[in-house]
Structures are given as structure tokens and as C-alpha cells.
Amino acid sequence: MIGPDGNAIPSVAQGAFPMLVQYLLPPGLRGLVVAGVALLCVGMGIAGRGVFNACSTALTVGPLPEVEAGGDPA
């Protein structure tokens, strides 16, 4: 994972976390780590949807009706 020059080898370094979870953690802790990573990904997805929802609401209520009516949005 580390080359002779001391820098990480990108093609191999991507497997560091899965290897750590697979070989170093006991089974009970391994399940908690995998569940935590899954919940983190779900949380990020929910937060992303919230941002898109807020932006669409702001556009619908704000400048979009003026643009559709032929007015100047600014």
C-alpha cells in the first residue's frame, strides 16, 4: 500500500479500509462498523435530498413565477 518512495499507491490504497474491517476487527465489531458506514451513507443521501427540495421550493416561490410571467427575475 506504501511504495518504496513513501507515498501511497492509489490503486492498492483503496482496499485499505475493507482489508482492515475484514482481517483486524472481531465479527461483532465488524458488523457495527459496516452498519455505521451504511447509516452514514443513508444520512448523506437524505441530506442531499433535503438540499434539492429546499432549492426547488425556493425557485418555485421566488424567481420562477416572475420568469414565466415574462418579468425580470432580478
N, C-alpha and C positions, 0 to 999 in steps of 0.2 A: 504494500500500500504506500510505502515511502520509497522513493527512488534513491540511488546512490548519492545524488546531489542534495538530499534532504528535503526535497519538495514532494508533495503528494502526487501520485499517479492518478489522474482523473478517471481513467477507465476502470481502475480497480477500487478507488476510494469510495465509489457509490455503494459498494457492498459492505461497508464497514458497520453500519447500524444493524442490518439484518444478521450479519455474522455475530455481532455482539449479543443480540437477542437470542439467537439460536444456540450458541455454544456456551455463553457465560452465565446466563440467568437460569435459575431453577424454574420448573414448569409453572408453579403458581404465580411467581412474579412475572414470568414471561407473558402470561395471559393478561395480567393487569397492564403491562406496558403496551401490548397490542391493542387492548380495549381503549387505553388512554389516547393512543395515536389515532384510532378510529373516531373517537369522540371529538378530538381536536379538528380533524378534517370535516366532520359534520358541522361543528360550530363555525368553522370558517365559511362553509357553504351557506349556512343560514345568515351569517353576517353579510355576505356578498349579495344575497337575495334582498336583504333589507335595504342595502345601498341602492340597488336598482329600483326598488319600489319607491324609495324616497325621491330619487331623481325623476322618475316618471310622474309622480304626483306633482312635484314642483313644476315640471314642464306643462302638465295639463292645466294647472291652476294659473300659472304665471304667463310666460310669453306666448305659448302656443295658441290660445284663443285670439290674441291680437294679430298674429301672423296669418291665421286662417281668415280673419275678417279683412285682411288687406292693410292693416295698420303697421306702424313701425314698432318692433318689439322693444326698442331701447328707450 
